[in-house]
Amino acid sequence: MSVMTVDEVATFLGIEAIRVERLERERLLIATEKNEQGKPIFNSADVEKYKVLAERLGGL
């Protein structure tokens, strides 16, 4: 399982990091764990699935 940080997810999705954190808080993008600083860590496969779904629904 490959993991991604908030900044890596933001870059992959083409959005700001604060928006990634909001998506996680709202449980639209599920974090697998938290790092030492308390920031969410995401499974890369989940992020890819979220991107596909978001694009089908009209974009990010």
C-alpha positions in Angstrom: 0.0 0.0 0.0 1.4 3.3 -1.1 0.6 6.3 1.1 0.3 10.0 0.3 0.5 13.2 2.4 -1.9 16.0 2.3 0.4 18.0 0.0 0.9 15.1 -2.4 -2.9 14.5 -2.6 -3.4 18.2 -3.2 -0.9 18.2 -6.1 -2.4 15.0 -7.5 -5.9 16.4 -7.4 -4.9 19.9 -8.5 -6.5 21.6 -5.4 -5.2 23.4 -2.3 -4.0 21.4 0.7 -6.6 23.1 3.0 -9.3 21.7 0.7 -7.9 18.1 1.1 -8.0 18.6 4.9 -11.6 19.7 4.6 -12.5 16.7 2.5 -11.0 14.5 5.1 -12.9 16.2 8.0 -16.1 15.8 6.0 -15.3 12.1 5.4 -15.4 12.5 1.6 -11.8 11.4 1.4 -10.8 8.9 4.1 -7.4 9.0 5.8 -5.8 5.7 6.8 -3.8 7.2 9.7 -2.2 10.4 11.0 1.4 11.4 10.9 3.6 12.7 13.8 2.2 16.3 13.2 -1.4 15.0 13.3 -1.9 15.5 9.5 -3.9 12.8 7.6 -2.1 10.2 5.5 -4.1 8.7 2.6 -4.0 5.4 0.7 -3.0 6.3 -2.9 -5.5 3.8 -4.4 -8.3 5.6 -2.4 -7.2 9.0 -3.7 -7.2 7.7 -7.3 -10.7 6.3 -6.9 -11.9 9.6 -5.4 -10.5 11.5 -8.4 -12.3 9.2 -10.8 -15.6 9.6 -8.9 -15.2 13.4 -8.6 -14.6 13.7 -12.3 -17.7 11.6 -13.1 -19.7 13.9 -10.9 -18.6 17.1 -12.6 -15.1 17.8 -11.4 -13.2 18.7 -8.3 
